[in-house]
Amino acid sequence: MLPRRSGYARRVVSIGGPWVMLLGAAGSFAVCALLAASLRRRLGRVRAWSLALLVWSIVVIGLVTLVPANGAPGIIPADEAQTTCSWDLGGPAPDGFWIFSGGQRLLNTALFVPAGVFWAVLVARRRTWWLAGVGVLLLAAYSAGIERTQLELARLDRACDVTDVVDNTTGAVIGVVIGLFLAASAWAGGRGRAWIRDAGR
């Protein structure tokens, strides 16, 4: 998911960098907060905020993975553009970038954890708990779609790698487990009725 440094033949997009990601994240959070406020009476506070934060986390994933990490990184030689995704599972992964410093695989995993949490909290009810697993499949498909986009749009200066999908899916699983634990804790603590009432059920 992190940028490939290349030479001099093919232009890449000139807008990007961490500040674009941060501004996009802040702007989308404001929109999602308004969404939560507008849906609170219809869905209840818990479900409204779970839905809004799920949407926000998905937008943030898109910003982090599809916005060029280093602004205007230059140009990519046509003969160096990636034509297929890398299937080197667990291969070398570079460090993160600026605000996302650290091992890339750890970052790719952590990036999908919030979405998994919010999805599980949104759907975790006695009769619909199994939908949490559907969320893992949807997030895995979203990750695969991102990698495909990175492959097709060389101008993003990103690299398509199957390892990213594995790490993203792992993060989604971790998030769903955490979300289910939170829901189960609410029931075990005698707050199940309040949870359902607050969720608008």
N, C-alpha and C positions, 0 to 999 in steps of 0.2 A: 503493500500500500504506500510505502514511502517513495520519494522521487528517484528516478534514475538520472544520473548526471551524464550528459551527452555532449556532443560536439557541435557541428555547425552546418546544418542544411535545411532543416525544416522547423518553421516557427511553432512555438507553443503559445498558449494563452498568456496574456500579459497581466491578468488580474489574479491575485491569490495571496498566499502568505498567511501566517498565524493571525494577523489583525483582521483579515477578512473573515476568517473562521470565527473569531471572538465576536465581531460585530454581528455576524449572521446568527450565532448562538444567542446573543442578547436580544436581538430583534425577534427571533422566532419564539423565545421564551415569553416575551411580552404578549405576542399574539396567542400563544397557548394558555397563558394565564387568563386572558379574556375569554378564551374558549371554555376553560374550567368554570369561570364565573357565570357564563351564560347557560351552562349545562347543569349547574349545581342543583337547582330545584327539580329538574327532570330526572337526573341520575343519582342525586345524593352527593355529598362532599367527597367521599372516598372514591367512588367510580368516576366522578367528573375529573378530579385531579389525576387519577391513575391514567385515564384516557388522554388528558392534556399532556402529561409528562411522557407518556408513551410516544405520542406524536412528536414531542420536542426531542426526545432521545433519538428517534429515527432521523429527524432533520439534522441533528448534530453529527450523527454517523455519516450522513451524506456529505456534510461540510468537511469533515476531517478526512474523508477518503476520496472525495472527488474535486476538491479545491487544490490547485497546485501549492505544495507546502512552502515553497520558497519564492512566492510572488511570481516574477517573470524570470524563470530559470534559463531562458535563452532559446535555443533551437535544437532540434533533434535530427540527426542525419537520417535520410529516408532509408538508407540501407541498414541502419541500426534500430529501426522501429521494431518493437516486439510483435511477432506474428502469431505466436501461440502462448498460452499460459504455461508457466513453469510448474512441472509436476514433481519437482524435487522436494518432497515432503520433509519438512524439518530442516531444510537447507539453511545456509547462512542468512541471518537477518540483521540489517544495520540498526544502529541506535535510532531513537526517536528524534524529534526535532523541537527545539526550543521548549515551549510549555509542555510538550509531550515527550520529555526526555526519558530515556530508559530503553530497555530491549523492545524491539518492535513486536515480537510475539506476545509479550506480556501486555503491551498497549492494545494490540488487536483483540485480545481476550477481554480486557477490562472495558473496552469500548462498547461491547454488546451486553454487559451485565445489567446496566440500568434498564434497558429495553425489556430484558427478560423479567426483571423484578416487577416493573409496572404492568406488563402483560399478565403475569400470574395474579397479581393483586386485583386486576380488573376482572378476570374471569373466574377466580377461585371461589366457588360456592359449592355447596354440597352436591348439587346435581350437575355442575358444569366444570368440576375440577380437571377433568380430562382435557379440556380445551387448552390447558397450560402446555401440553405436549404439542398441540397444533401450533402454538406460538413459536416453539423451537424450530419447527419445520419452516414456518414463514420467515423467521429471521435468518435461517440458513439460506433460504431462497433469495432473500434480500442481499445477503453477503455475496452469493454467487452472481447476482445481477450486477453488483458493484464491480466485481472482478472482470466481468464481461465488458462492462462499460470502459473500464481502464484499458482493456485490450484494444477495443475498437477505436477509442479516442486517444490517439497517441499524443495529441496536443495537451492532455492533462499531465504529461510527464510522470506517469505512474506505471507501476509494473504489476501485471496480473500473475497471481501466485496461488495455487491450490492450498498452500499452507495457511494463507490468510483465512480461507473459508473454514478450515478446520479450527483455527484459533477463535474466529468469530462465533462459530457454533458452540464451542466450548464455553465461551462467555455467556451465550444465551442460555445454555443449560444451567450454569451456575446461578444466573439471575433468576431463572424460573424456580429453582430449588429454594433460593432465598425468599422469593415471593410466596411460595407455598408454605414455607415455614412461618412467615409472618401471619398468613391467614389462619394456619393451624393454631398458632399461639393465641390469636384472638379468640378462637373457639374454646381452647383449653382454659383460657383465663376467664371464661364466663362472659366474654364480650361478644359472643356470636350473634345474639339478637340485636345488639346495638350496631354491630357491623352490617348486618343485613338491612336494618332500618335506615342507617346512614347511607347505605349504598343504593337505597331507593327500591329495594326488593320487598 
